[in-house]
Amino acid sequence: MTKACNQSILDQLVYSAATKRYIYGAVFYISSDDKRIDAISASGDMQEDSHYFIASINKLFVSSIILRLSATKILDLYDKISKYLSDEILRGLHIYKGKGYSYDLSILHLISQTSGLPCYLTDKQNNGGKVMKELEASIDQPWPVDKVIQRVREMKTHFSPGQRGCAKYTDTNHQILGLIIRRTYTCRFKQFVSRIGALSDVRI
């Protein structure tokens, strides 16, 4: 592995990537556990320390963690999210056609995108579409989960949780799943990701 990749080779790969059509800049970072490989390279309109929106990459990590916790019986996909989140968070989170469904939401609804919750970024109501356009234009803003929850409460839901034949991809679902992970474990989310290979080391 060390012979296969070094700084010079990485620089060439990143430069080549940034010359492709519709790719205006790129940053690559590679590292091995033993730190024999630890290199970063940037090209195009990006620098090594540039800030950028990583879109839905985090969903892969969040989904993997939830599925691992399910496989090891630490949680159940059919658990209601009320088992992990407080009334303060759930109150008014999901109201559809005048009926409250916040306490009917399950982990499965969130991970399968069948919760019916609106997307705080892309839904056009309440300027959700404007927020996404700003992100695409590199006008970023922080979205802590409490801000997400508050915004979702102000928006219309799409359907009741698990409604037959209904699904809608939204960032909201994985924001809440991430919150469940953080509320369930004493370590921070970043620490949990780095230790996911050994769940016995993570204290509930």
TIFIKE-46256 format. One record per residue: residue in three letters; x, y, z of N, C-alpha, C, O in turn; residue number from 1. Coordinates in nm, 3 decimals, always signed. Example, Ala and Ser with C-alpha at 12.3 -4.5 7.8 and 13.67 -1.06 7.14 Angstrom:
% residues 2
- aa	nx	ny	nz	cax	cay	caz	cx	cy	cz	ox	oy	oz	i
- ALA	+1.319	-0.569	+0.780	+1.230	-0.450	+0.780	+1.320	-0.330	+0.780	+1.424	-0.332	+0.846	1;
- SER	+1.285	-0.225	+0.708	+1.367	-0.106	+0.714	+1.290	+0.003	+0.787	+1.341	+0.114	+0.804	2;
% end
This chain:
% residues 204
- aa	nx	ny	nz	cax	cay	caz	cx	cy	cz	ox	oy	oz	i
- MET	+0.083	-0.120	+0.000	+0.000	+0.000	+0.000	+0.086	+0.125	+0.000	+0.058	+0.220	-0.073	1;
- THR	+0.194	+0.127	+0.084	+0.281	+0.243	+0.091	+0.348	+0.268	-0.044	+0.359	+0.382	-0.088	2;
- LYS	+0.392	+0.161	-0.110	+0.457	+0.174	-0.239	+0.356	+0.213	-0.346	+0.391	+0.280	-0.444	3;
- ALA	+0.232	+0.172	-0.327	+0.131	+0.195	-0.430	+0.086	+0.341	-0.435	+0.039	+0.387	-0.538	4;
- CYS	+0.100	+0.411	-0.326	+0.053	+0.551	-0.323	+0.144	+0.637	-0.238	+0.179	+0.600	-0.125	5;
- ASN	+0.183	+0.751	-0.293	+0.260	+0.848	-0.217	+0.211	+0.988	-0.256	+0.116	+1.000	-0.334	6;
- GLN	+0.274	+1.091	-0.203	+0.226	+1.227	-0.227	+0.225	+1.262	-0.375	+0.130	+1.323	-0.424	7;
- SER	+0.329	+1.223	-0.445	+0.339	+1.255	-0.587	+0.227	+1.190	-0.668	+0.166	+1.255	-0.754	8;
- ILE	+0.200	+1.065	-0.640	+0.093	+0.994	-0.712	-0.042	+1.055	-0.678	-0.127	+1.072	-0.766	9;
- LEU	-0.063	+1.088	-0.548	-0.189	+1.149	-0.507	-0.209	+1.283	-0.577	-0.320	+1.314	-0.623	10;
- ASP	-0.103	+1.364	-0.586	-0.113	+1.492	-0.655	-0.156	+1.474	-0.800	-0.239	+1.550	-0.851	11;
- GLN	-0.100	+1.374	-0.866	-0.135	+1.347	-1.005	-0.282	+1.307	-1.018	-0.351	+1.352	-1.109	12;
- LEU	-0.329	+1.221	-0.927	-0.468	+1.175	-0.931	-0.566	+1.290	-0.910	-0.667	+1.301	-0.980	13;
- VAL	-0.534	+1.376	-0.813	-0.624	+1.487	-0.782	-0.624	+1.588	-0.896	-0.730	+1.640	-0.933	14;
- TYR	-0.509	+1.616	-0.951	-0.502	+1.708	-1.065	-0.583	+1.654	-1.182	-0.655	+1.729	-1.248	15;
- SER	-0.572	+1.525	-1.207	-0.646	+1.462	-1.317	-0.796	+1.471	-1.292	-0.872	+1.499	-1.385	16;
- ALA	-0.839	+1.448	-1.167	-0.982	+1.453	-1.134	-1.038	+1.593	-1.160	-1.150	+1.606	-1.209	17;
- ALA	-0.962	+1.696	-1.126	-1.009	+1.834	-1.139	-1.011	+1.884	-1.283	-1.059	+1.994	-1.309	18;
- THR	-0.958	+1.805	-1.376	-0.962	+1.844	-1.517	-1.083	+1.783	-1.589	-1.107	+1.813	-1.706	19;
- LYS	-1.158	+1.699	-1.520	-1.275	+1.636	-1.580	-1.388	+1.738	-1.597	-1.394	+1.838	-1.526	20;
- ARG	-1.474	+1.710	-1.689	-1.586	+1.799	-1.716	-1.679	+1.807	-1.593	-1.712	+1.704	-1.534	21;
- TYR	-1.720	+1.925	-1.558	-1.810	+1.952	-1.445	-1.746	+1.928	-1.309	-1.814	+1.937	-1.207	22;
- ILE	-1.617	+1.898	-1.303	-1.546	+1.890	-1.175	-1.450	+2.008	-1.170	-1.350	+2.011	-1.241	23;
- TYR	-1.481	+2.106	-1.085	-1.406	+2.230	-1.083	-1.298	+2.233	-0.976	-1.207	+2.317	-0.980	24;
- GLY	-1.308	+2.144	-0.884	-1.207	+2.137	-0.779	-1.218	+2.006	-0.704	-1.324	+1.944	-0.703	25;
- ALA	-1.110	+1.964	-0.640	-1.110	+1.837	-0.567	-1.010	+1.841	-0.453	-0.904	+1.902	-0.464	26;
- VAL	-1.045	+1.774	-0.345	-0.954	+1.755	-0.231	-0.958	+1.608	-0.194	-1.066	+1.553	-0.170	27;
- PHE	-0.843	+1.544	-0.189	-0.834	+1.403	-0.149	-0.746	+1.394	-0.025	-0.642	+1.460	-0.015	28;
- TYR	-0.789	+1.312	+0.070	-0.707	+1.285	+0.188	-0.705	+1.136	+0.212	-0.810	+1.072	+0.217	29;
- ILE	-0.588	+1.080	+0.226	-0.576	+0.937	+0.254	-0.488	+0.917	+0.378	-0.392	+0.991	+0.401	30;
- SER	-0.525	+0.817	+0.456	-0.449	+0.790	+0.578	-0.465	+0.644	+0.615	-0.573	+0.587	+0.598	31;
- SER	-0.361	+0.583	+0.666	-0.367	+0.446	+0.713	-0.364	+0.446	+0.865	-0.320	+0.543	+0.927	32;
- ASP	-0.410	+0.336	+0.926	-0.415	+0.329	+1.072	-0.278	+0.349	+1.135	-0.266	+0.410	+1.241	33;
- ASP	-0.174	+0.296	+1.069	-0.039	+0.308	+1.126	+0.030	+0.438	+1.086	+0.145	+0.462	+1.123	34;
- LYS	-0.041	+0.523	+1.012	+0.009	+0.655	+0.969	+0.128	+0.646	+0.874	+0.198	+0.745	+0.853	35;
- ARG	+0.153	+0.527	+0.817	+0.259	+0.518	+0.717	+0.218	+0.594	+0.591	+0.302	+0.640	+0.514	36;
- ILE	+0.087	+0.606	+0.572	+0.035	+0.689	+0.465	-0.050	+0.797	+0.529	-0.145	+0.767	+0.602	37;
- ASP	-0.017	+0.920	+0.503	-0.092	+1.033	+0.557	-0.067	+1.151	+0.464	+0.027	+1.228	+0.484	38;
- ALA	-0.152	+1.165	+0.363	-0.128	+1.266	+0.261	-0.258	+1.334	+0.220	-0.365	+1.273	+0.222	39;
- ILE	-0.247	+1.461	+0.182	-0.361	+1.538	+0.136	-0.319	+1.617	+0.013	-0.205	+1.662	+0.003	40;
- SER	-0.412	+1.633	-0.080	-0.380	+1.706	-0.202	-0.505	+1.778	-0.252	-0.617	+1.729	-0.234	41;
- ALA	-0.486	+1.894	-0.313	-0.598	+1.972	-0.366	-0.563	+2.024	-0.504	-0.447	+2.044	-0.537	42;
- SER	-0.668	+2.047	-0.583	-0.647	+2.099	-0.718	-0.771	+2.175	-0.763	-0.876	+2.167	-0.699	43;
- GLY	-0.759	+2.249	-0.872	-0.872	+2.326	-0.922	-0.899	+2.446	-0.833	-0.806	+2.513	-0.788	44;
- ASP	-1.026	+2.473	-0.808	-1.062	+2.592	-0.729	-1.072	+2.563	-0.581	-1.137	+2.638	-0.508	45;
- MET	-1.008	+2.456	-0.535	-1.011	+2.421	-0.393	-0.871	+2.415	-0.335	-0.775	+2.380	-0.404	46;
- GLN	-0.862	+2.450	-0.207	-0.737	+2.438	-0.132	-0.751	+2.325	-0.031	-0.861	+2.275	-0.007	47;
- GLU	-0.639	+2.285	+0.028	-0.643	+2.175	+0.124	-0.732	+2.204	+0.243	-0.788	+2.112	+0.303	48;
- ASP	-0.745	+2.332	+0.280	-0.828	+2.368	+0.396	-0.961	+2.432	+0.356	-1.026	+2.495	+0.439	49;
- SER	-1.001	+2.415	+0.230	-1.128	+2.471	+0.185	-1.246	+2.408	+0.258	-1.244	+2.288	+0.286	50;
- HIS	-1.348	+2.488	+0.288	-1.472	+2.437	+0.346	-1.565	+2.401	+0.231	-1.574	+2.474	+0.133	51;
- TYR	-1.633	+2.290	+0.244	-1.725	+2.250	+0.137	-1.836	+2.164	+0.193	-1.820	+2.098	+0.296	52;
- PHE	-1.948	+2.165	+0.124	-2.067	+2.091	+0.166	-2.055	+1.947	+0.119	-2.043	+1.922	-0.001	53;
- ILE	-2.058	+1.850	+0.212	-2.036	+1.710	+0.175	-2.164	+1.636	+0.143	-2.165	+1.514	+0.128	54;
- ALA	-2.274	+1.711	+0.132	-2.402	+1.652	+0.088	-2.439	+1.532	+0.175	-2.439	+1.542	+0.297	55;
- SER	-2.471	+1.419	+0.113	-2.532	+1.307	+0.185	-2.435	+1.198	+0.227	-2.477	+1.087	+0.261	56;
- ILE	-2.306	+1.225	+0.224	-2.208	+1.123	+0.264	-2.232	+1.077	+0.407	-2.215	+0.960	+0.438	57;
- ASN	-2.273	+1.171	+0.493	-2.295	+1.134	+0.632	-2.405	+1.030	+0.648	-2.405	+0.954	+0.746	58;
- LYS	-2.499	+1.025	+0.555	-2.609	+0.928	+0.565	-2.558	+0.784	+0.560	-2.616	+0.695	+0.622	59;
- LEU	-2.450	+0.761	+0.486	-2.392	+0.627	+0.479	-2.343	+0.584	+0.617	-2.364	+0.470	+0.658	60;
- PHE	-2.277	+0.676	+0.686	-2.226	+0.646	+0.820	-2.341	+0.625	+0.919	-2.342	+0.528	+0.995	61;
- VAL	-2.436	+0.717	+0.916	-2.549	+0.708	+1.010	-2.628	+0.579	+0.988	-2.660	+0.509	+1.084	62;
- SER	-2.658	+0.547	+0.863	-2.733	+0.424	+0.833	-2.656	+0.300	+0.876	-2.713	+0.207	+0.932	63;
- SER	-2.525	+0.299	+0.849	-2.442	+0.184	+0.886	-2.441	+0.163	+1.037	-2.449	+0.050	+1.085	64;
- ILE	-2.432	+0.275	+1.111	-2.432	+0.265	+1.258	-2.566	+0.212	+1.308	-2.569	+0.123	+1.394	65;
- ILE	-2.675	+0.265	+1.256	-2.807	+0.220	+1.299	-2.825	+0.071	+1.269	-2.876	-0.003	+1.353	66;
- LEU	-2.785	+0.027	+1.153	-2.799	-0.115	+1.116	-2.709	-0.203	+1.202	-2.748	-0.315	+1.237	67;
- ARG	-2.590	-0.154	+1.235	-2.501	-0.231	+1.324	-2.563	-0.243	+1.463	-2.558	-0.350	+1.525	68;
- LEU	-2.619	-0.134	+1.512	-2.682	-0.138	+1.644	-2.803	-0.232	+1.645	-2.831	-0.298	+1.745	69;
- SER	-2.873	-0.237	+1.533	-2.986	-0.329	+1.521	-2.938	-0.473	+1.518	-2.996	-0.560	+1.583	70;
- ALA	-2.832	-0.499	+1.442	-2.779	-0.636	+1.430	-2.726	-0.688	+1.562	-2.731	-0.809	+1.589	71;
- THR	-2.676	-0.599	+1.646	-2.622	-0.639	+1.775	-2.724	-0.626	+1.888	-2.690	-0.638	+2.006	72;
- LYS	-2.850	-0.602	+1.850	-2.962	-0.599	+1.946	-2.955	-0.485	+2.046	-3.018	-0.492	+2.152	73;
- ILE	-2.879	-0.381	+2.014	-2.872	-0.266	+2.103	-2.997	-0.180	+2.086	-3.045	-0.117	+2.180	74;
- LEU	-3.049	-0.178	+1.964	-3.178	-0.115	+1.940	-3.254	-0.198	+1.838	-3.197	-0.287	+1.775	75;
- ASP	-3.380	-0.169	+1.820	-3.464	-0.240	+1.724	-3.516	-0.139	+1.622	-3.558	-0.030	+1.659	76;
- LEU	-3.513	-0.176	+1.496	-3.560	-0.085	+1.392	-3.706	-0.046	+1.412	-3.750	+0.059	+1.365	77;
- TYR	-3.781	-0.131	+1.481	-3.923	-0.102	+1.504	-3.946	-0.020	+1.630	-4.061	+0.013	+1.662	78;
- ASP	-3.840	+0.013	+1.702	-3.854	+0.100	+1.820	-3.912	+0.235	+1.781	-3.875	+0.292	+1.678	79;
- LYS	-4.002	+0.286	+1.862	-4.050	+0.422	+1.843	-3.938	+0.518	+1.884	-3.865	+0.492	+1.980	80;
- ILE	-3.924	+0.628	+1.812	-3.817	+0.720	+1.845	-3.841	+0.787	+1.980	-3.749	+0.845	+2.038	81;
- SER	-3.963	+0.778	+2.031	-3.994	+0.832	+2.163	-3.919	+0.757	+2.273	-3.908	+0.807	+2.385	82;
- LYS	-3.868	+0.639	+2.242	-3.789	+0.562	+2.338	-3.654	+0.631	+2.362	-3.592	+0.611	+2.467	83;
- TYR	-3.610	+0.711	+2.266	-3.476	+0.770	+2.271	-3.477	+0.923	+2.281	-3.378	+0.983	+2.322	84;
- LEU	-3.589	+0.984	+2.243	-3.595	+1.130	+2.240	-3.699	+1.183	+2.337	-3.798	+1.116	+2.366	85;
- SER	-3.676	+1.302	+2.386	-3.763	+1.361	+2.488	-3.893	+1.416	+2.430	-3.904	+1.439	+2.309	86;
- ASP	-3.990	+1.436	+2.517	-4.117	+1.497	+2.476	-4.093	+1.637	+2.419	-4.164	+1.680	+2.328	87;
- GLU	-3.994	+1.707	+2.472	-3.965	+1.842	+2.424	-3.929	+1.841	+2.276	-3.967	+1.932	+2.202	88;
- ILE	-3.856	+1.738	+2.233	-3.816	+1.727	+2.092	-3.933	+1.680	+2.007	-3.953	+1.730	+1.896	89;
- LEU	-4.011	+1.585	+2.058	-4.117	+1.522	+1.979	-4.242	+1.609	+1.965	-4.315	+1.596	+1.866	90;
- ARG	-4.267	+1.696	+2.059	-4.390	+1.773	+2.060	-4.408	+1.854	+1.932	-4.327	+1.942	+1.902	91;
- GLY	-4.513	+1.824	+1.855	-4.543	+1.897	+1.733	-4.452	+1.868	+1.616	-4.454	+1.940	+1.516	92;
- LEU	-4.372	+1.762	+1.626	-4.277	+1.731	+1.519	-4.346	+1.682	+1.392	-4.309	+1.722	+1.282	93;
- HIS	-4.448	+1.596	+1.408	-4.517	+1.539	+1.291	-4.668	+1.552	+1.310	-4.730	+1.479	+1.388	94;
- ILE	-4.726	+1.646	+1.237	-4.871	+1.663	+1.238	-4.918	+1.656	+1.092	-4.874	+1.733	+1.008	95;
- TYR	-5.009	+1.563	+1.065	-5.057	+1.544	+0.928	-5.209	+1.550	+0.926	-5.276	+1.471	+0.993	96;
- LYS	-5.262	+1.643	+0.849	-5.407	+1.663	+0.840	-5.471	+1.680	+0.977	-5.577	+1.625	+1.005	97;
- GLY	-5.404	+1.756	+1.062	-5.456	+1.789	+1.193	-5.434	+1.684	+1.301	-5.471	+1.706	+1.417	98;
- LYS	-5.375	+1.571	+1.265	-5.352	+1.464	+1.364	-5.203	+1.451	+1.393	-5.120	+1.455	+1.302	99;
- GLY	-5.170	+1.434	+1.522	-5.030	+1.420	+1.562	-4.978	+1.278	+1.546	-5.042	+1.182	+1.591	100;
- TYR	-4.862	+1.265	+1.482	-4.801	+1.133	+1.460	-4.659	+1.123	+1.517	-4.588	+1.026	+1.491	101;
- SER	-4.620	+1.222	+1.595	-4.483	+1.225	+1.645	-4.446	+1.098	+1.722	-4.334	+1.049	+1.710	102;
- TYR	-4.541	+1.046	+1.800	-4.512	+0.929	+1.884	-4.533	+0.798	+1.809	-4.513	+0.690	+1.865	103;
- ASP	-4.575	+0.807	+1.683	-4.587	+0.687	+1.599	-4.461	+0.665	+1.516	-4.443	+0.557	+1.460	104;
- LEU	-4.375	+0.764	+1.508	-4.254	+0.753	+1.429	-4.160	+0.648	+1.485	-4.134	+0.644	+1.606	105;
- SER	-4.109	+0.562	+1.397	-4.014	+0.460	+1.438	-3.879	+0.482	+1.370	-3.869	+0.560	+1.275	106;
- ILE	-3.777	+0.414	+1.419	-3.645	+0.420	+1.355	-3.655	+0.372	+1.211	-3.590	+0.427	+1.122	107;
- LEU	-3.735	+0.268	+1.188	-3.752	+0.215	+1.053	-3.810	+0.320	+0.959	-3.769	+0.330	+0.844	108;
- HIS	-3.906	+0.398	+1.007	-3.962	+0.505	+0.924	-3.854	+0.603	+0.879	-3.853	+0.648	+0.764	109;
- LEU	-3.764	+0.636	+0.971	-3.659	+0.733	+0.940	-3.558	+0.677	+0.841	-3.526	+0.741	+0.741	110;
- ILE	-3.508	+0.558	+0.868	-3.402	+0.502	+0.784	-3.453	+0.461	+0.646	-3.375	+0.456	+0.551	111;
- SER	-3.583	+0.432	+0.635	-3.640	+0.392	+0.506	-3.704	+0.509	+0.432	-3.764	+0.491	+0.326	112;
- GLN	-3.692	+0.629	+0.488	-3.746	+0.750	+0.427	-3.899	+0.743	+0.409	-3.954	+0.795	+0.312	113;
- THR	-3.964	+0.680	+0.504	-4.111	+0.670	+0.498	-4.177	+0.740	+0.617	-4.289	+0.707	+0.655	114;
- SER	-4.108	+0.838	+0.676	-4.161	+0.908	+0.793	-4.268	+1.010	+0.754	-4.358	+1.039	+0.833	115;
- GLY	-4.257	+1.065	+0.634	-4.348	+1.172	+0.594	-4.304	+1.310	+0.640	-4.372	+1.409	+0.610	116;
- LEU	-4.193	+1.318	+0.712	-4.143	+1.447	+0.760	-4.092	+1.532	+0.643	-4.041	+1.478	+0.545	117;
- PRO	-4.106	+1.663	+0.652	-4.056	+1.751	+0.546	-3.905	+1.765	+0.552	-3.842	+1.734	+0.654	118;
- CYS	-3.846	+1.810	+0.442	-3.702	+1.834	+0.438	-3.675	+1.982	+0.461	-3.723	+2.067	+0.386	119;
- TYR	-3.600	+2.012	+0.564	-3.572	+2.151	+0.600	-3.486	+2.221	+0.495	-3.479	+2.344	+0.493	120;
- LEU	-3.420	+2.143	+0.407	-3.333	+2.202	+0.306	-3.401	+2.221	+0.171	-3.391	+2.328	+0.111	121;
- THR	-3.469	+2.117	+0.123	-3.514	+2.118	-0.017	-3.661	+2.145	-0.039	-3.700	+2.188	-0.147	122;
- ASP	-3.746	+2.122	+0.063	-3.889	+2.149	+0.043	-3.910	+2.298	+0.015	-3.855	+2.383	+0.085	123;
- LYS	-3.988	+2.328	-0.084	-4.003	+2.466	-0.129	-4.083	+2.553	-0.032	-4.071	+2.675	-0.033	124;
- GLN	-4.165	+2.488	+0.051	-4.242	+2.566	+0.148	-4.149	+2.634	+0.248	-4.046	+2.578	+0.285	125;
- ASN	-4.186	+2.751	+0.292	-4.107	+2.827	+0.391	-3.962	+2.846	+0.348	-3.871	+2.842	+0.431	126;
- ASN	-3.940	+2.867	+0.218	-3.807	+2.896	+0.164	-3.709	+2.780	+0.176	-3.588	+2.802	+0.171	127;
- GLY	-3.759	+2.657	+0.191	-3.668	+2.543	+0.196	-3.586	+2.531	+0.069	-3.467	+2.503	+0.074	128;
- GLY	-3.650	+2.553	-0.046	-3.578	+2.547	-0.173	-3.470	+2.653	-0.181	-3.364	+2.630	-0.239	129;
- LYS	-3.496	+2.771	-0.123	-3.398	+2.879	-0.122	-3.274	+2.839	-0.045	-3.162	+2.872	-0.085	130;
- VAL	-3.291	+2.768	+0.066	-3.178	+2.723	+0.146	-3.087	+2.633	+0.064	-2.965	+2.647	+0.070	131;
- MET	-3.145	+2.541	-0.014	-3.065	+2.450	-0.095	-2.991	+2.525	-0.204	-2.875	+2.494	-0.234	132;
- LYS	-3.056	+2.623	-0.265	-2.991	+2.703	-0.369	-2.873	+2.780	-0.311	-2.770	+2.796	-0.377	133;
- GLU	-2.888	+2.827	-0.189	-2.778	+2.898	-0.124	-2.660	+2.804	-0.099	-2.544	+2.842	-0.118	134;
- LEU	-2.689	+2.682	-0.056	-2.583	+2.584	-0.035	-2.508	+2.555	-0.164	-2.386	+2.549	-0.167	135;
- GLU	-2.584	+2.536	-0.272	-2.523	+2.508	-0.400	-2.438	+2.624	-0.450	-2.347	+2.606	-0.530	136;
- ALA	-2.469	+2.744	-0.402	-2.392	+2.863	-0.438	-2.280	+2.891	-0.337	-2.221	+2.998	-0.338	137;
- SER	-2.253	+2.793	-0.250	-2.148	+2.802	-0.148	-2.180	+2.905	-0.039	-2.089	+2.953	+0.029	138;
- ILE	-2.307	+2.938	-0.024	-2.349	+3.023	+0.087	-2.399	+2.930	+0.197	-2.516	+2.891	+0.198	139;
- ASP	-2.312	+2.896	+0.287	-2.342	+2.792	+0.387	-2.387	+2.855	+0.518	-2.362	+2.973	+0.545	140;
- GLN	-2.454	+2.775	+0.598	-2.494	+2.814	+0.731	-2.504	+2.688	+0.817	-2.534	+2.581	+0.764	141;
- PRO	-2.479	+2.700	+0.946	-2.485	+2.582	+1.031	-2.629	+2.533	+1.050	-2.722	+2.614	+1.054	142;
- TRP	-2.646	+2.402	+1.060	-2.778	+2.344	+1.083	-2.771	+2.245	+1.200	-2.782	+2.124	+1.179	143;
- PRO	-2.754	+2.297	+1.322	-2.758	+2.206	+1.438	-2.896	+2.144	+1.448	-2.994	+2.201	+1.400	144;
- VAL	-2.905	+2.027	+1.509	-3.030	+1.952	+1.506	-3.145	+2.026	+1.573	-3.260	+2.008	+1.532	145;
- ASP	-3.119	+2.108	+1.674	-3.229	+2.182	+1.737	-3.289	+2.283	+1.640	-3.409	+2.309	+1.643	146;
- LYS	-3.206	+2.341	+1.553	-3.254	+2.432	+1.451	-3.337	+2.356	+1.347	-3.438	+2.406	+1.297	147;
- VAL	-3.291	+2.234	+1.314	-3.365	+2.148	+1.219	-3.504	+2.116	+1.274	-3.604	+2.128	+1.203	148;
- ILE	-3.508	+2.074	+1.401	-3.635	+2.037	+1.464	-3.732	+2.154	+1.463	-3.850	+2.137	+1.431	149;
- GLN	-3.683	+2.272	+1.498	-3.768	+2.390	+1.501	-3.823	+2.423	+1.363	-3.941	+2.456	+1.349	150;
- ARG	-3.741	+2.413	+1.262	-3.785	+2.443	+1.126	-3.890	+2.341	+1.079	-3.990	+2.378	+1.018	151;
- VAL	-3.865	+2.214	+1.108	-3.958	+2.108	+1.066	-4.095	+2.129	+1.127	-4.197	+2.106	+1.062	152;
- ARG	-4.099	+2.173	+1.251	-4.228	+2.201	+1.318	-4.308	+2.307	+1.243	-4.431	+2.306	+1.249	153;
- GLU	-4.240	+2.396	+1.174	-4.307	+2.506	+1.104	-4.352	+2.466	+0.963	-4.418	+2.545	+0.895	154;
- MET	-4.317	+2.345	+0.920	-4.344	+2.303	+0.783	-4.454	+2.197	+0.778	-4.485	+2.134	+0.880	155;
- LYS	-4.512	+2.178	+0.662	-4.616	+2.076	+0.643	-4.553	+1.940	+0.619	-4.456	+1.927	+0.544	156;
- THR	-4.610	+1.839	+0.682	-4.563	+1.702	+0.656	-4.625	+1.651	+0.526	-4.721	+1.709	+0.475	157;
- HIS	-4.567	+1.544	+0.472	-4.611	+1.493	+0.341	-4.714	+1.380	+0.350	-4.802	+1.370	+0.266	158;
- PHE	-4.702	+1.297	+0.452	-4.795	+1.186	+0.472	-4.773	+1.130	+0.612	-4.677	+1.166	+0.680	159;
- SER	-4.862	+1.042	+0.655	-4.848	+0.981	+0.788	-4.735	+0.878	+0.786	-4.706	+0.822	+0.680	160;
- PRO	-4.670	+0.852	+0.899	-4.558	+0.758	+0.903	-4.596	+0.620	+0.850	-4.694	+0.560	+0.894	161;
- GLY	-4.518	+0.571	+0.754	-4.541	+0.437	+0.700	-4.663	+0.425	+0.611	-4.706	+0.313	+0.581	162;
- GLN	-4.719	+0.536	+0.568	-4.838	+0.531	+0.483	-4.809	+0.449	+0.358	-4.707	+0.468	+0.291	163;
- ARG	-4.899	+0.357	+0.326	-4.880	+0.263	+0.217	-4.847	+0.334	+0.085	-4.916	+0.427	+0.044	164;
- GLY	-4.740	+0.287	+0.021	-4.701	+0.340	-0.108	-4.634	+0.476	-0.106	-4.611	+0.535	-0.211	165;
- CYS	-4.602	+0.527	+0.014	-4.544	+0.662	+0.024	-4.401	+0.659	+0.078	-4.370	+0.589	+0.174	166;
- ALA	-4.316	+0.736	+0.013	-4.178	+0.753	+0.060	-4.127	+0.886	+0.005	-4.161	+0.925	-0.106	167;
- LYS	-4.046	+0.953	+0.083	-3.986	+1.079	+0.037	-3.850	+1.096	+0.104	-3.837	+1.092	+0.226	168;
- TYR	-3.749	+1.115	+0.020	-3.611	+1.129	+0.067	-3.592	+1.269	+0.126	-3.608	+1.369	+0.057	169;
- THR	-3.558	+1.274	+0.254	-3.534	+1.403	+0.319	-3.414	+1.393	+0.413	-3.389	+1.288	+0.474	170;
- ASP	-3.342	+1.504	+0.425	-3.230	+1.510	+0.519	-3.276	+1.501	+0.664	-3.202	+1.457	+0.751	171;
- THR	-3.398	+1.545	+0.688	-3.452	+1.547	+0.824	-3.442	+1.411	+0.892	-3.404	+1.402	+1.009	172;
- ASN	-3.475	+1.305	+0.819	-3.476	+1.170	+0.877	-3.340	+1.133	+0.937	-3.334	+1.082	+1.049	173;
- HIS	-3.233	+1.159	+0.864	-3.101	+1.120	+0.914	-3.047	+1.217	+1.018	-2.962	+1.179	+1.099	174;
- GLN	-3.093	+1.340	+1.018	-3.058	+1.430	+1.127	-3.111	+1.374	+1.259	-3.042	+1.376	+1.361	175;
- ILE	-3.234	+1.325	+1.256	-3.295	+1.270	+1.378	-3.229	+1.138	+1.417	-3.210	+1.111	+1.536	176;
- LEU	-3.192	+1.056	+1.319	-3.121	+0.931	+1.349	-2.987	+0.961	+1.415	-2.947	+0.893	+1.509	177;
- GLY	-2.919	+1.064	+1.366	-2.793	+1.103	+1.428	-2.813	+1.148	+1.571	-2.730	+1.120	+1.658	178;
- LEU	-2.922	+1.218	+1.596	-2.954	+1.262	+1.731	-2.980	+1.142	+1.822	-2.937	+1.140	+1.937	179;
- ILE	-3.050	+1.042	+1.770	-3.077	+0.921	+1.849	-2.946	+0.853	+1.887	-2.931	+0.807	+2.001	180;
- ILE	-2.851	+0.846	+1.794	-2.721	+0.785	+1.823	-2.650	+0.864	+1.933	-2.595	+0.805	+2.026	181;
- ARG	-2.650	+0.996	+1.922	-2.582	+1.079	+2.022	-2.650	+1.071	+2.158	-2.582	+1.075	+2.261	182;
- ARG	-2.781	+1.061	+2.159	-2.854	+1.054	+2.286	-2.839	+0.917	+2.352	-2.852	+0.905	+2.474	183;
- THR	-2.812	+0.814	+2.272	-2.804	+0.678	+2.324	-2.668	+0.649	+2.387	-2.658	+0.571	+2.481	184;
- TYR	-2.562	+0.713	+2.335	-2.427	+0.683	+2.380	-2.364	+0.803	+2.449	-2.397	+0.918	+2.419	185;
- THR	-2.274	+0.773	+2.542	-2.209	+0.880	+2.618	-2.097	+0.945	+2.539	-2.060	+1.058	+2.568	186;
- CYS	-2.041	+0.875	+2.439	-1.934	+0.935	+2.360	-1.993	+1.021	+2.249	-2.110	+1.005	+2.213	187;
- ARG	-1.913	+1.111	+2.194	-1.957	+1.198	+2.087	-1.969	+1.118	+1.957	-1.911	+1.010	+1.944	188;
- PHE	-2.046	+1.171	+1.861	-2.073	+1.101	+1.737	-1.943	+1.066	+1.663	-1.928	+0.955	+1.613	189;
- LYS	-1.848	+1.161	+1.656	-1.722	+1.137	+1.588	-1.646	+1.023	+1.652	-1.588	+0.940	+1.582	190;
- GLN	-1.646	+1.017	+1.786	-1.579	+0.909	+1.856	-1.647	+0.775	+1.827	-1.581	+0.673	+1.811	191;
- PHE	-1.779	+0.778	+1.822	-1.854	+0.655	+1.795	-1.820	+0.600	+1.658	-1.800	+0.480	+1.643	192;
- VAL	-1.813	+0.687	+1.556	-1.780	+0.643	+1.420	-1.644	+0.578	+1.417	-1.625	+0.477	+1.350	193;
- SER	-1.547	+0.635	+1.489	-1.412	+0.580	+1.488	-1.401	+0.448	+1.561	-1.303	+0.375	+1.543	194;
- ARG	-1.501	+0.415	+1.646	-1.496	+0.293	+1.727	-1.607	+0.195	+1.691	-1.632	+0.100	+1.765	195;
- ILE	-1.673	+0.217	+1.576	-1.788	+0.135	+1.540	-1.751	-0.011	+1.522	-1.838	-0.098	+1.533	196;
- GLY	-1.624	-0.040	+1.493	-1.583	-0.179	+1.473	-1.587	-0.260	+1.602	-1.589	-0.383	+1.597	197;
- ALA	-1.589	-0.193	+1.717	-1.588	-0.265	+1.844	-1.695	-0.205	+1.935	-1.665	-0.122	+2.020	198;
- LEU	-1.819	-0.247	+1.916	-1.928	-0.191	+1.993	-1.919	-0.219	+2.142	-1.977	-0.147	+2.223	199;
- SER	-1.845	-0.324	+2.177	-1.832	-0.356	+2.319	-1.754	-0.248	+2.392	-1.762	-0.238	+2.515	200;
- ASP	-1.679	-0.164	+2.317	-1.602	-0.057	+2.379	-1.684	+0.069	+2.400	-1.638	+0.163	+2.465	201;
- VAL	-1.804	+0.071	+2.345	-1.887	+0.190	+2.354	-1.988	+0.173	+2.466	-2.070	+0.082	+2.463	202;
- ARG	-1.982	+0.261	+2.565	-2.064	+0.246	+2.684	-2.200	+0.312	+2.665	-2.208	+0.426	+2.620	203;
- ILE	-2.306	+0.239	+2.698	-2.441	+0.295	+2.691	-2.471	+0.372	+2.819	-2.579	+0.428	+2.834	204;
% end
